[in-house]
Amino acid sequence: MTPALFQAAAGGFVADPIARGPWDEGMMHGGAPTALIAREIERVAPGSAEMVVARLTVDFLGAVPIGHVAVATEVVKPGRRFQLVEATLIAGGWAVCLARAVRLRRAQLPAAAATPQNGSGALPPPGEGTKLPPFVTRDDGIFYPDACEIRHVGGEFGSGALAAWIRLRGELVCGEPPSALVRVAAAADFANGLSWIVPLADWLFVNTDLTIHLHREPEGEWIGLDARSSISALGVGQASAVMHDLHGPIGICVQSLFVEPR
C-alpha cells in the first residue's frame, strides 16, 4: 500500500520520505508541498464550500525539506464572489513557500459553457500510454515513481514537448482522499520534468515558481499534461502545459526555470 505523503502532526504535518524529489534526497518534490498548500487553501473559511480555486501561484523560496512542515493561511480579500487567499509553508522555522490563490463563487451556468474550436486537442487516454521511466530511484521511495503513476501518451523525451497522464497512487494526508485540486497541484509541478530539453544528468533546470489557472474543476483521478519547455542562453527557461482530465482541457500551468550546469 502506498503511504500518504503527509501525516497530520502537532502544529502541522510530517512528510513521508516518499515525498522526496530527484534533486536532493533530503528535499521534497515540488508537487508534494504544492498539493499540501492547495489542500489548506481550499479549506479556508469563510467560503470553503461555496468557492472554487481558479488560480494558484506558489513561489518556492528554497527547497522544502523532508520532515515537519506547517501551513498558515489568511483570506486577504474576502467576498461572496471573489476572494484572495494567501498561504505560507514553514519548515524549520523558515518560510519556504509563499502562495496566493484566487477563489471564485461556484455557480451553475450551463448557457455560459463554451470551448473554442482551436483549443488543445484531446490526449490519448492513459490506457493507451506507456509507463514513464523513473528519473531517479531510491530504496525507501521517491515522489515518482512511488507516489505517482505517469503514462506517456505523446511527444519525445528530450525534445522539449511531451504529453503524459499523472495519477496520485495514495493519499496526500493520511486518512482522507485527495481532492480534485490536490490532484491538479501534485501533477502540475511535473511540467518541466516531462518536457525536459537538457539532460538531467548534466543540467539543473529547477522551477522557482508554479502558477495554475483552472477554468473548470477536474473529474477523476488522472490529470493530463501537454507540456512544453524553452530555455534561453541566459540560463532562464519556462515550462508550461495545457492540463486535462479525461473529458478534455481544464486549464494551464506555467513555471519559471533556473538553469545551470551540474
N, C-alpha and C positions, 0 to 999 in steps of 0.2 A: 504493500500500500504506500502511495506517495505521501510523504509527510507534508503538513501545512507549512507554508513559507514562514508564518509567524505564529507564536504562542502569545496570548494575552498575558501580561505580567503587571506587577505593581507599577503604576505610573506610565504604562506604555505597552511595549511588545518586545519579544526576544526573537530574533531572526534565526531560523534553522540554517545550517551550512548549505543546504540545497539552494538558498537564495544567492549564492556567490556567482560572480561573473567571470569572464575569460581573462581579464586583465591582471587580477591580483587575487590570490586565494583567500585573502582576508577581507575582501570587499564585495559588496553586493552587485549583481547585475542591475542596471538602471530600471528594469521592468518591475523589480520587487518593491523598492520604495515608492515608485510612481503609482503602483497599484494600491499600496497602503494609503498614500496621500489621497487618491481618488475615493477610497472607501470612507475616509474620515470626512472629506468634503461633502459627499452626497448625504451623509448622516447628520450634518449640522442643522440644528433648529434655529429659527423657525423656517418651515417650508420644506423639510426633508422629504415629505410625501408628495408635495404639490409641485416641486421644482425638478427640472432636468438639467444636467450639466451639458452645456452647449460648447464650452471651450475650457480647456485645462492647459495651463502653462506651468512647467516645472523648470526652475533654474538649479543646476547642480553646482553648489559652491565648492564641493570636493567629493571625493569618493565616499560612499556610505559603508561604514564597517559592519561586518557581521557581529551581532550582539544586541544589546538593548537599545531601542530607539523609542522616541515619543513624538507625537504629532499634536501641535497646538493649532487650533482653528479659530477664525473670527469672521463674522459677517460684517464686512466693512461698508457695504452699500445694501441696506435692507430694502425690501419691497415685495409686493404681492406678485409682480410680473417680471421683475428683473432684479437679480442680486449679484453682488461681487463677494466672493468668499476667499479669504487668504489662509494659507496653511504654512507652517514651518515644521520641518522634520529635524529633530535634535538627536544627536548621537555623541556620547562622551562629553556632554555639557556644551556642545557647539552646534550651531545651526548648519546643517549640511545640504538642505534643500529648501528653497523658497518656492511657493506655488500660489497661483491666483486662478480662480475659476469664475466663469460666468454661468449663473443658473437662471433659467427662464421657466416661466409657468408652463405646466402641461395643459394641453387642450386637445379636443377632438375636432379637427378642421379638415375633413376629407376633401372638400372642394379646393383647398389650397395645395394639395399634394400634386407635384409635377416633377418630372425628370427630363432634363434636356436631352435632345437626340444625340448630341455629340459628347455625352458623358462617358466615363470609363466603362468599358465593356465588362460583362460578367467573367469571373475567373472560373476555370475548370474546377469541379468540386474536389474536396480533399481526398475522396476515394480514388481519384484518378492521378493523384500526386505520388511522389516518391519521398521516402524518408530523407530528410536533410542530414548530411554527415555532421557530427559534432565539431564545433570549433575547437573545443578543449574538453578533455575528460578528467575526472578526479574520482578516486575510490569512494569518498564519502559524499559525492553528489555535487551537482552544479545546476544552475538555473536551466540551461539547455545542455543536454537532453533530458535531465531527470525531472525537472518541474514542469516542463513544457514539451509538447509534441509539435513538430513542424513538418509540413508536407509541401515539397517543392512542386509547383504547377506551371512555371513559365520562366523564361529568361535563362541566361547563362551565368554561372559563377564567375566572378571577377570582371564582368562586363559593365558593372555599374547599374544593372537593371535586372531585377529578379522578383518573381511573384511566388508567394507561399501562403499557406494557411497555418495558423497557430492556435493551439488549444492548451489551456492550463490542465495539467493532469490531476491536480488535487485542489485543496482549499488554500485561500490566501491566509485567513485567520482560522485557527483550529476550531472546529465545531460549527462553521457556517459556510454555506455555499457562496462562491464568488458572484457578485452582481455583474450585470452586463457591462457597466462602466469599468469595473475592476478588470474584466477580461480584455477590454479595449486598451486600458492603460498598461497592462502587462505585455501586450503584443506590440504596441506602438514603438517601444524602445528598440525593437529589432530592425527597424528600417535601415539603419546604417550597416548593421551586421549582415543583413541579407544582400544588400546591393553594393558590397564592397568592391572597390575598384583598384585598391593597392593591397598586397597580401598581408594578412595578419601577422605572419612570422617576421616581417621586415619593417612594418609600419604601425604606429599608433594612429587610430582615427576615432577618437573618443568624442561623444556628443556632450556638449556643455549645457544643453537645454533640450526640452521636448515640448512642443505645442500640439495639442489635439483639438480639432474642430469637428463636431458632430452635428449633422442635420437631422438625424433620427436615432432612436435607441436601437441598438443591435439586438438580434434574436439568436438564441442558440449558443453553443459552446465554441464554435470555430470563428476566428477573426482572420480575414484575409488581408494581406498587404501586397499591393502592386507598387514596389519600391524602386526608387532611382537615387543615385548619388552622383555628385560632381565635386571635384577638388581642383583648386587653383594652385599655381606655382607659389603663392604666398603661404601655403600651408594651412589654408582655410577651406572648408568644404561645407556642403549641405546635402542632407539626405531627406527625402520626402516620400510619402506613399499615399495612394488612394486606399482607404480602408473599406473592407467589405464584410458583410455577413452572407449567409447562403442565399439571401434574397436580392443582393446587389450592394451598391456603394452605400456607406453610412457616413463618410466624412473623409478627412485628410489628417495627416500628421507631418511635422517638419522638425528637423534637428539641425543645429549648427555643429560643425565638426572641427575639432582641434587636431591637426595632422602634423606628425614629425616622425623621423626615422627612429626605430627602437635603439 
